[in-house]
Amino acid sequence: MTTTATPGTTTATPDTTTTTAATAATKTTTAATPAEAPGPAPGRAPVPVLWLALLATPVAAAANAPVLILPDMAASLGVGTSTAAWLVAAFAWAMAVSIPLLAGLLRRLGLAPVLRLSTALLLGGTLLVAASPWLPATLLGRAAQAAGGAGLVAAAMSLAGSARRMGVISAGFGMLGASGPLLGAQLSHTVSWRLSLSVSLVSLLAVPAVSRYATAPAATAAPQGRFDARGAALLTVLATALVLLPHAPAVALGSAVVAAALLALHVRRRPDGFVPAALVRSPLFVGSALLALALSTSYFTLLFAVPRLLGDRAGWDVTAAGTGQLVALLTGSALSWLLAAGSARMGRTAVRTVLVATGTLAAVLAVFASWGPLLLMATLGGVFGATGANAVLSMQAASSVPDPQRPTAIGLFTLCYQLGGAFGPAIATALVLGA
């Protein structure tokens, strides 16, 4: 029911704002080195990775917090559980559409305005969630929380600067996403479900530290023309249609086709707009984004299907299945950091081979295995592939374009990853949960 558990999201811009034309050209020509990103400019230290992890990862726990407490939320708001589930869908939608939008603002305006806007959205949304007795206002609050979290994610990932550091952030996404349901249930039972939905406020502890260490990547190279509002609107419509595809296939598919066609025409007319033509024409970017989408979709399918398979095939009860899956998710997320840390030495082809092989093996185990530990290995492989892809492929995708366009590359890559969180649960429902 969540789209960020792995989110992760999404990095690959440099750690500093000062980028000359000469260094940009050098970085562009050396981008073929796998999973590398430009280091900090002389005289400026990189942001400590733990601050970046704190800035980005709490949103993963916030996204998953409602999973076990939807009945409590529904009862409090006076609606049915299925209606309350829109609080999860609203968060997922807002994350998916906000990351590319706020990454575009990061590219254009720099880090400080994005941090201020994200902080305001997160605080305002949390106040609505904490105080509103009505579902519509609570939905608006959840969407604002997600948009604020998306801006913090975009900022953190743009400052990662290396696959190793990105691996720490991506592994943190997986771990907090895995812990989110239990954390949400505990806070709900101890205090209130509204507190469970407010855990992303922890991110704000990192904002002052990140602001002291760095300014927005490539801010001085941001384009000075008019903001491409039409391109941003068309991308938002396309992303919204894709997120809604599992829920209203006919309408969403038609809307997505129309929006994609209009966006393609717009990109041709304005190649340096909100969606740069160089980005969508880059085989490296497109290949990285599509592979991340496939691995993310597989992971979220397994996330929802394996607990049911553990009960049906292995006879495990709900508690055993939940505990086993949590251990598998935490382990796979931690192991993904090793892949990210070693990706520069392995090479691009080797990394992609590992990701594809692991994702394929996880899917095969889920289809054929009946022994509980093997089904848990499917979950472990799924989260390893997804979080590893988020860490490594995002760096490769962003290295395919010049520095000024890297925040945009991060945002669009993350959008593709987030779509897996919309498609996966629907596939699980169709193949397993609906049976």
Buried (B, 14 or more C-beta within 10 A) or exposed (E): BBBBBBBBBBBBBBBBBBBEEEBBEEBBEEBEEBBBBBBBBEEBEBBBBBBBBBBBBBBBBBBBBBBBBBEBBBEBBEBEEEBBBBBBBBBBBBBBBBBBBBBBBBBBBBBEBBBEBBBEBBBBBBBBBBEBEEBEBBBBBBBBBBBBBBBBBBBBBBBBBBBBBBBBBBBBBBBBBBBBBBBBBBBBEEEBBBBBBBBBBBBBEBBEBBBEBBBBBBBBBBBEEEBBEBBBBBBBBBBBBBBBBBEEEEEBBEBBEBBBEBBEEBBEEBBBBBBBBBBBEBEBBBBBBEBBBBBBBBBBBBBBBBBBBBBEBBEBEEEBBBEBBBBBBBBBBBBBBBBBBBBBEBEBEEBBEBBBEBBBBBBEBBEEBEEBEBBBBBBBBBBBBBBBBBBBBBBBBBBBBBBBBBBBBBBBBBBBBBBBBBBBBBBBBEEBBEE
